[in-house]
Amino acid sequence: MQRQVIESRYRELTASSACAFSEAKRWLPGGCSRQAGFWHPYPLTFVRGETCYLWDLDGRRYIDLLGNYTALVHGHAYPPIVAAARARTDDSSCWVGNNEEQVRLAQLLVERVGSVEQVRFTNSGTEAANLALMIARRWTGRDKVLMARGGYHGSLMEFETGFGGATGPLTCIAQYGDLPAFQEVLSQEGESIAAVFLEPVMGAGGVISGSQEFIEGVREAAHSAGALFVLDEVLTLRLARGGRQAQLGVTPDLTLFGKLIGGGFPVGAVGGGRELLELFDPANPRIFHTGTFNANPVTMAAGVASVEALTAERIDHMDALAEKLKTELLQAASQVGLALSINHTGSIMNLFFSDSPGTAYGARDDQELMARFHLAALNHGLFLAPRGLIALSTVMSGAIIDEVLERAVAALADTAAAEL
Ligand SMILES: Cc1ncc(COP(=O)(O)O)c(C=O)c1O
């Protein structure tokens, strides 16, 4: 099967999404509002989701292996979240002043995440990273940030620079996993670095897991240089009740949250020690921070339901399903003669069509094969990220994974045939 055949089949199956995209391009630059929501030749338009299924405009059903880039840890329309959000909207969706749900959600995060004593809410992980940087700048009187090359902390300019693999006037970078490289930058530029930001597992970078020695070593080097250490758990809170930091035994100064803590609604948060978080105390503000929708009641209510339902048993369940999926995908690929490698931690994984796992940032050697498999998977009713990220949800079962594998085998066969 030629590559064009996979694409023609996609166009045949998803004609309504093609029309919707033409219309979208009239009103939205490039037809969408989110880089990660675009793929060639056009993204699907979805109309409905339930459990781990999504339906597009043509009425086709997909098994959702992405859950909005990990945010929907309990799948779509999870009944306790829907009930909580509905109950909240029935009694108005927002107001100025406090709501009880934000207190409950902050308390849940503090109870679970060892390094966190207080929480400040935002509307996205991007804003949470911005806020952490504001804290670090105010605390240290310095202005630069050090992060991993290809690390992702949202779309603030300082972090976008490092995600793109570049240094900038306020951005220093070092190679993820290379402790001496981080130590070197800190020894040279430490006096101007306010904070070191790190993902415990690089998500957008391709599910690359940092070792305990690396993460702890960077934390110590940051402190020796007088900088704060910020751990970005926007994506990794799903790995353990206490986040990846609980698994690694690392205690950051600040932790970034997002995605699952909003139960599918826009959210972000910074957590940390009281001394740092009190910079926001409105009675004695040392950082000005406000926002019309910060800690909005609907998000907070949905977030409480989402976090409460993320039990250790459910995390283990997702992890076991991910292990099975990974093992059987590798077998299926080798049966059709495709080189496939998978980076995997807990319930998240990233596919690479190469003999050894790579990184998902910058130019990829397997770009063409990855894009082909992505479209072939859509043709067979599987939805995953164009870059090969998969994130399972608690509502999946062994039977669903079997169905995923059946469809994946067909998509792998189409991808392999397209090579001919
Ligand atoms: C590790 C990490 N940090 C921060 C962000 C930014 O979050 P948001 O997209 O809510 O701005 C993301 C989003 O993918 C992320 O994966």
The ligand as an ORCA input file, in Angstrom:
! r2SCAN-3c Opt
* xyz 0 1
  C       5.223     18.981     31.100
  C       4.303     20.073     30.623
  N       4.388     21.284     31.182
  C       3.587     22.284     30.819
  C       2.643     22.117     29.834
  C       1.776     23.260     29.417
  O       0.455     23.046     29.818
  P      -0.744     23.745     29.027
  O      -0.842     23.099     27.693
  O      -1.935     23.516     29.908
  O      -0.404     25.195     28.927
  C       2.507     20.859     29.224
  C       1.529     20.639     28.153
  O       1.567     19.711     27.395
  C       3.367     19.818     29.614
  O       3.311     18.603     29.049
*
